Amino acid sequence: MKLIIAFIRPEVLQDVKLKLYSQELYSMSITNVLGAGQQKGYTEAYRGVQTEVNLLKKLRLEIAVPDEKVDQAIGAITEAARSGQAGDGVIFVQDVIRTLRIRTGEPI
């Protein structure tokens, strides 16, 4: 089993969810985060003072998938989230050593 962690733009969440659902991947966690990367941020004026905003709003999507569905999940996320511009996001894939269902204690 693998844990896929994807940082995506908030406005593409619905498209990403629909793509994952089409691959029969339904279980996921979503967290609001701030981050900096190649997008670099922007400058804005606040009370007459120029401020550089380099921590931008992103979503952290976490989904655990069986090894045989990793490529499908990555493909779905990439296809739905890609705009071709800096700031589209990044995907990390990690090994999951052990999983347990809290209610029953059984391995997943």
KEPASE-331564 format. One line per 2 residues: number of its first residue (from 1); their letters; for each residue x, y negated, z negated of C-alpha. Coordinates in pm, whole numbers, plus 50000, padded with zeros to 5 digits. Each point is the difference from the previous one (the first is absolute). Layout:
<pts>
NUM	A	X/Y/Z; ...;
</pts>
This chain:
<pts>
1	MK	50000/50000/50000; 50115/49646/50077;
3	LI	49911/49660/49857; 49962/49733/50267;
5	IA	50033/49642/49878; 49912/49733/50255;
7	FI	50014/49624/49958; 49753/49843/50243;
9	RP	49828/49669/50072; 49670/49963/49810;
11	EV	49803/49927/50318; 50079/50342/50153;
13	LQ	49880/50207/49704; 49662/50089/50150;
15	DV	50160/50113/50327; 50259/50209/49813;
17	KL	49733/50164/49786; 49789/50088/50304;
19	KL	50303/50151/50177; 50089/50207/49693;
21	YS	49637/50114/49966; 50007/50112/50365;
23	QE	50297/50223/49905; 49795/50138/49705;
25	LY	50222/49823/49745; 49769/49845/49742;
27	SM	50186/49974/49667; 50209/49686/49959;
29	SI	50089/49725/49756; 50018/49634/50096;
31	TN	50178/49731/49798; 50033/49625/50063;
33	VL	50368/49903/50000; 50227/49708/50090;
35	GA	50309/50057/50207; 50274/49854/50215;
37	GQ	50153/50146/50312; 50078/49909/50359;
39	QK	49691/49779/50018; 50189/49739/49792;
41	GY	49693/49813/49870; 49894/49643/50064;
43	TE	50024/49645/49863; 49703/49814/49853;
45	AY	49944/49671/49820; 49860/50019/49646;
47	RG	49926/49667/49832; 50236/49826/50237;
49	VQ	50289/50242/49938; 50123/50231/50274;
51	TE	50004/50359/49873; 50134/50306/50177;
53	VN	49771/50300/49961; 50198/50314/50073;
55	LL	49797/50251/49799; 49707/50087/50224;
57	KK	49684/50196/49919; 50018/50362/50108;
59	LR	49822/50323/49912; 50177/50310/49872;
61	LE	49829/50312/50127; 50094/50331/49840;
63	IA	49884/50331/50137; 50115/50353/49916;
65	VP	49977/50239/50293; 50098/50360/50074;
67	DE	50327/50034/50192; 49817/50095/50321;
69	KV	49796/49675/49998; 50286/49754/49942;
71	DQ	50047/49913/50368; 49624/49955/50048;
73	AI	49979/49763/49703; 50303/49797/50109;
75	GA	49861/49979/50354; 49659/49884/49877;
77	IT	50146/49730/49774; 50244/49880/50266;
79	EA	49740/49988/50277; 49747/49808/49790;
81	AR	50244/49757/49835; 50232/49910/50288;
83	SG	49966/49653/50151; 50355/49983/50135;
85	QA	50097/49707/49779; 50228/49976/49696;
87	GD	49805/50077/49684; 49803/50299/50131;
89	GV	50132/50203/49708; 50212/50299/49914;
91	IF	49938/50369/49922; 50191/50214/49750;
93	VQ	49968/50379/49975; 50102/50178/49679;
95	DV	49997/50362/49887; 49742/50086/49736;
97	IR	50144/50252/49758; 49690/50082/49798;
99	TL	49632/49901/49994; 49732/50079/49742;
101	RI	49632/49924/49981; 49951/49826/49661;
103	RT	49650/50135/49939; 50093/50368/50037;
105	GE	50379/50003/49983; 50012/50207/50317;
107	PI	50268/49939/50264; 49881/49821/50313;
</pts>
